[in-house]
Amino acid sequence: MRHDLKVPFAEKDQAKKLGARWDAARKCWYIDGGLDPAVFARWQPMPHDAAAAASRPGAPAGVEGRVQVGSRFVALPRVCDCLPWDDCDVCRLQAWPQ
C-alpha cells in the first residue's frame, strides 16, 4: 500500500536514505507498504483540524471552519426548485432586496 509524505525540500535527502521514493507525476514523496510508516512519522500528512486552524496566530476569533466570502456577497434565498448555481429569473426577482 502506498503512503504519500509531506517532505520539505531541505529534508528530501534524509527521506530518500530511509527508502522514500519521488513520484514525478504527482510531485510528492511516498513509501510502499513494505517499509515501516513509523520511521516516516515526521513526514506523515496531518488531517485538517479546524481547532488547529483557529489556534494559529493571526486567525480572527470565531472563524474555526467558516468559509469567508467577499464583503459585498449577498446570499439570496431560493423561492423555487431551481439549482443553486442557476440564474433563475423567478428567484432573482422575488428574493432580491428592494
N, C-alpha and C positions, 0 to 999 in steps of 0.2 A: 504494500500500500504506500502511496506517495504522500509525503508531508511537505507542504510549502513552508519556507522560512523567510523571515524578515531580517536579512543580514545587511548591516551597513557596509558601505564600500570599504571603509577602513578596516573592517574585520573579515573581509572575504577570504583572505589567505588562511586565517585560522579555521574558518568553516571548511575550506577545501581540504586542509590537512586532516580534519576529522572525518572526511568522507562525503561532505555535501557536494552536490553537483549543480551546475548552472544550466538553466533552461533558457536558451536564447530566444525561443519563440515567445515565451511568457515573460521573459526578462525577470526571473526570480530564481533564488536558490531553493533546492529541495533535497530531501533524503528519501531513499527507498525503504520499504518495510524491513529489510534485512538489518538495518542499523538501529541502535538504541536511541529513541527520541529523547531520553533523559539527558543524554550528552549535549543535545542541541536545545535544551530548555530555554536558554537565554535568548534564542532567536525565534522561539515559537510566537506566532502572531497572537495577540490578545483579542478576545471578542470585544465588541463595542460595549462599553459600560457607561450608561447615562450618568451614574453617580460620579464617575471619574471625570466626565466632561464638565459637570457642574463644579467640581472642586478645583479645576485647573485655574491658575492665576489669570486674571483679566476677564473671566467669564462673568457676565452680569448675574446678579442673584435672581433665581427663579426661572432660569432658562435651561432646565435639565434636558428635556428631549423635544422641546417645541421647535417647529420649523419657523424660521424667521423669514418674513416677506418684506417687500418694499413698503415704505411709509404711505404710498398712495394706493395700496391694494385695498379693494373693497370686495368682500365676499357677498355675492348676490344669492338670495335664496331661490331655490328651484320651485316653480309653481306647476310644472307639468312633468311628464315622464321622459323628458329628453336626457341625453347623455351629458354628464358634467362638462365635457370638453367641446360640446356642440354650441354654436352661437345661435340659440333659439330666439326667434322674434317674440314669442309669447312670454317667455321668462324675462327677457330684457325689458320689454315694455311694461310689464306688470310689477316687476320687482325693483326696478331702478328707482332710487330715492329721488323725490321731487325737489 
